Amino acid sequence: MTVIKVVELLGESTTSWEHAVQEAVNAASKTLRNITGIEVLNMTASIENGKIAKYKANVNVAFTVDGT
């Protein structure tokens, strides 16, 4: 039997929503092993002077638990 754990992260980027998602995955990869997939939950942005300053993406990251 395999056990999967899911954690929610918020990625940020000044480039794009796709880059914000990749930033979340990059950060998760530094401390989590066995990442099996992601789910993008929400995309938002911060506005400064009428322009998008930061793209933000809430991401669920799924990974298998060791020993299962």
N, C-alpha and C positions, 0 to 999 in steps of 0.2 A: 504494500500500500504506500502510495506517495502522499506526502502532506505538503501543501502549498501555503505559503504565507504571503500576504499582500500588505504593502506599506504605501501610503500616499505621500507624494512629494510635490513641491512647487518649483518648477524650473523657470528661470528668467533669462531673457536675451534682449539685446538691443537690435538684433538682426531680423528675427522672424519667430513665429510660433513653432515651426519645425525645429529651429535651433534651440528654443526654450525646452522642448521635449527632449532633445538630444542632451542638453546640459543636465537635465534631471537624471537621465540614464547614465551619463558619465559619472555624476556624483554618486549614484547608487552603486555603480560598479567598483568604486574604491573600497567599499566596506561590505557589500553583499556578494555572496557567491551563488552560483546556480540560477541566475536570472533567466526566467523562461518566457516572459512576455510583459507587455505594458498595455494599459488602457488609458487613453486620454479622456479625462472627465470634463474638463472645462478649459476654455481659452479666454483670457482677458488681457487688458493692456492698461498701462499708465499713460496719461496724456500730459504733455508739457508744451506750453505755447502753441496749442492747437495741433500738435503732432504726436504720434506714438513715440514714447520715450523708452518703454520697456514692454516687451511681449511676455506674457506669463501663461504657463500651462500647468494645470493640476494633473498629475499622472499617478495612476496606481501601478506599482511595480510588483510583479509576482516572481517568487523564487521558491525553489524546493528547499525543504528543511533537511539538514544533514541527518543521516541515520534512519531515513524512512524509505 
